[in-house]
Amino acid sequence: MPEIRLVPCLADNYAVIVKEGSTVFLVDAPEAAPIRDQLDEDGWRITHILITHKHDDHIAGIAELVEAFSPEVIGPAAEAGSIPGLTRTVREGDVVEVGPLWADVYDTPGHTLGHVVFHFPELKLLFSGDTMFALGCGRLFEGTPAQMWDSLRKLRQLPDDTIVYSGHEYTLSNARFAVSIDPANEGLRTRAAEIERKRADGVPTVPFQLGLEKTTSPFLRADDPALAEAMGLSAADPAALFAEIRGQKDRF
């Protein structure tokens, strides 16, 4: 397995640095300073930057990092006009070669319309940006609930042992919300208690395992009759139930 560094940035963002041999890639660039500090500590130089979407808290560090390291910068074709410094654009169906590693690209509209994620199947790693969080998903700044639900169902099809790195530390709030709408889910309650302990100790909740997410996250279970019944919406179709879940989280 490669060496991986989770780098806290800004108030609650994460960047991720992955090293495999002489290849060092960064996923998202919220701000340059903490990323450069981690690189200096390890004695690494980034060769590639993978960008999931156009929001400033994921791209603000690109210019400084490009000036320092001249990496290849790879990001979503649909948002190329909003992301400075891209050297390659990608969309669903593309395979990204990152040194000896490779990733499948998936379009995941919802948070933004051009959002992409990167799945490294051989490494069992998914970099989900702001599409999927632990027990949550990104706010719908541009897309519709139906689009986000389709994006999450796409990611839900990946293997259970996939390890997910997301772009923010939102898990404590997500866990409290999830329990509020699905209180009888024992697996969720156990996970929420562990999250409470971790955050009290200042321990990150990222990364997380996709298989656990499938059984505990309401955002991946909008087609689960048990969740629909718990919310008093047994007659709702999955897209409508997802819209209700996202709306309730926005007001939580």
C-alpha positions in Angstrom: 0.0 0.0 0.0 1.1 3.6 -0.6 1.9 6.0 2.1 -1.0 8.4 2.8 -1.2 11.6 4.7 -4.5 13.3 5.7 -3.9 17.1 5.9 -6.3 19.3 7.8 -6.8 22.6 6.0 -8.9 25.8 6.7 -11.7 25.3 9.3 -12.8 21.7 8.4 -11.3 20.7 5.0 -9.1 17.8 4.3 -6.5 17.4 1.6 -4.9 14.0 1.0 -1.4 13.2 -0.1 -0.5 9.8 -1.5 3.0 8.5 -2.2 3.8 5.4 -4.3 7.5 5.2 -5.2 8.5 8.5 -6.8 4.9 9.5 -7.5 3.2 11.8 -5.0 -0.3 12.9 -5.7 -2.5 15.4 -3.9 -6.3 15.3 -3.8 -7.7 18.8 -3.7 -5.8 21.9 -2.6 -7.8 23.9 0.0 -4.7 26.0 1.0 -1.0 25.6 0.2 0.6 26.2 3.6 -0.4 23.1 5.6 0.1 20.9 2.5 3.6 22.3 2.0 4.4 21.8 5.7 3.4 18.1 5.4 5.5 17.7 2.2 8.5 19.3 3.9 8.1 17.1 6.9 8.1 14.0 4.7 10.6 15.3 2.2 8.2 14.7 -0.7 7.5 16.6 -3.9 4.1 16.4 -5.4 3.9 15.2 -9.0 0.1 15.3 -9.6 -2.9 17.2 -8.2 -6.3 15.7 -8.6 -9.2 18.2 -8.2 -12.8 17.1 -7.5 -14.6 20.3 -8.1 -14.4 24.1 -8.5 -15.2 25.5 -5.1 -12.5 27.8 -3.7 -12.0 25.7 -0.6 -10.7 22.9 -2.9 -8.6 24.9 -5.3 -7.2 27.9 -3.6 -3.8 26.3 -3.0 -3.3 25.2 -6.6 -1.3 28.3 -7.9 1.3 28.2 -5.1 1.7 24.5 -5.3 2.2 24.6 -9.1 4.8 27.4 -8.7 6.7 25.3 -6.2 6.4 21.8 -7.7 5.1 22.0 -11.4 2.8 19.0 -11.0 0.3 17.8 -13.5 -3.1 19.2 -12.4 -6.1 17.0 -13.3 -9.7 18.1 -12.8 -13.3 18.0 -14.1 -13.8 18.9 -17.8 -17.2 20.4 -17.0 -15.6 23.0 -14.6 -12.4 23.6 -16.4 -13.2 27.3 -16.9 -13.5 27.8 -13.1 -10.3 25.9 -12.0 -7.0 27.6 -12.7 -4.0 25.7 -13.7 -5.5 22.5 -15.0 -3.2 20.6 -17.4 -5.7 17.8 -18.1 -9.4 17.5 -17.9 -11.4 14.3 -17.2 -15.0 13.1 -17.2 -16.8 9.8 -16.4 -15.3 6.9 -18.2 -11.8 8.3 -18.2 -8.9 6.4 -16.6 -6.3 8.6 -15.0 -2.8 7.3 -14.9 -0.9 8.7 -11.9 2.6 7.3 -12.1 2.2 3.5 -11.6 -1.3 4.0 -10.2 -4.6 4.4 -12.1 -8.1 5.7 -11.2 -11.5 5.5 -12.7 -13.3 8.8 -12.9 -17.0 9.2 -12.1 -19.2 12.2 -12.7 -21.1 12.9 -9.5 -23.3 16.0 -10.1 -25.2 17.4 -7.1 -23.0 19.5 -5.0 -21.8 21.1 -8.2 -22.9 20.1 -11.7 -19.3 19.2 -12.8 -18.1 17.4 -9.7 -16.0 14.2 -10.2 -14.6 11.6 -7.9 -11.5 9.4 -8.3 -11.7 5.6 -7.6 -8.4 3.6 -7.4 -9.7 0.0 -7.6 -6.4 -1.7 -7.0 -5.8 0.4 -3.9 -9.5 0.1 -2.8 -9.5 3.9 -2.3 -12.2 6.4 -3.3 -11.6 10.2 -3.1 -15.2 11.5 -2.9 -14.6 15.3 -2.5 -17.9 16.8 -1.4 -20.2 14.2 -3.0 -20.1 11.7 -0.1 -19.1 12.4 3.5 -19.2 10.0 6.4 -22.9 9.8 7.1 -23.6 12.6 4.8 -23.4 14.3 1.4 -22.7 17.7 0.1 -25.2 20.5 0.0 -27.0 20.9 -3.3 -25.5 24.2 -4.5 -26.2 23.5 -8.2 -27.7 20.1 -8.7 -31.1 18.6 -7.9 -31.9 16.0 -5.2 -32.4 13.4 -8.0 -29.0 14.1 -9.4 -27.3 13.7 -6.1 -29.2 10.5 -5.3 -28.1 9.1 -8.6 -24.5 10.1 -7.9 -24.6 8.4 -4.5 -26.2 5.2 -5.9 -23.4 5.1 -8.4 -20.8 5.2 -5.6 -22.8 2.8 -3.5 -22.1 0.1 -6.1 -18.4 0.1 -5.4 -17.1 -2.7 -3.2 -17.8 -2.7 0.6 -14.1 -2.7 1.4 -13.5 0.6 -0.4 -11.9 3.2 1.9 -13.3 6.6 1.4 -11.5 9.9 1.8 -13.9 12.9 1.8 -13.2 16.6 1.7 -14.5 17.7 5.1 -14.8 16.8 8.7 -18.6 17.0 9.1 -19.2 13.6 10.7 -20.2 14.6 14.2 -23.1 16.8 13.0 -24.0 14.1 10.3 -24.1 11.4 13.0 -26.4 13.4 15.3 -28.7 14.1 12.4 -28.7 10.5 11.2 -29.7 9.2 14.6 -32.5 11.8 14.8 -34.2 10.3 11.8 -33.2 6.6 12.2 -33.1 6.1 16.0 -33.8 2.3 15.8 -30.7 1.6 13.7 -28.4 -0.1 16.2 -25.4 -0.1 13.8 -25.8 3.6 13.4 -26.1 4.3 17.1 -23.0 2.3 17.8 -21.1 4.2 15.0 -22.4 7.5 16.3 -21.2 6.8 19.8 -17.7 6.0 18.4 -17.7 9.2 16.4 -18.6 11.2 19.5 -15.6 9.7 21.3 -13.2 10.3 18.4 -14.2 13.9 18.0 -14.0 14.5 21.7 -10.4 13.3 21.5 -9.7 15.3 18.3 -9.3 12.2 16.2 -10.4 12.5 12.5 -13.3 10.4 11.3 -11.9 10.3 7.7 -11.3 7.9 6.1 -14.2 5.5 6.5 -15.3 2.2 5.0 -17.9 2.2 2.3 -19.5 -1.0 3.5 -20.3 0.6 6.9 -21.6 3.7 5.1 -24.1 1.6 3.2 -25.8 0.3 6.3 -25.7 3.4 8.4 -25.9 6.5 6.3 -29.4 7.7 5.5 -28.1 9.4 2.4 -27.3 6.0 0.9 -30.5 4.4 2.1 -33.2 6.4 0.5 -34.5 3.2 -1.1 -34.5 1.3 2.2 -38.1 0.6 3.3 -37.0 0.6 7.0 -35.7 4.1 6.8 -38.8 5.3 4.9 -41.0 3.8 7.6 -38.9 5.4 10.4 -39.4 8.7 8.8 -43.2 8.2 8.3 -42.8 8.3 4.5 -43.4 4.7 3.5 -45.2 5.8 0.3 -42.4 8.0 -0.9 -40.2 7.0 -3.9 -36.5 7.0 -3.2 -35.7 10.3 -5.0 -38.4 12.0 -3.0 -37.3 10.4 0.3 -33.7 11.5 -0.5 -34.9 15.1 -1.1 -36.7 15.0 2.3 -33.6 13.7 4.0 -31.4 16.4 2.4 -33.9 19.1 3.2 -34.1 18.0 6.9 -30.3 18.0 7.2 -30.2 21.5 5.7 -32.5 22.6 8.6 -30.9 20.5 11.3 
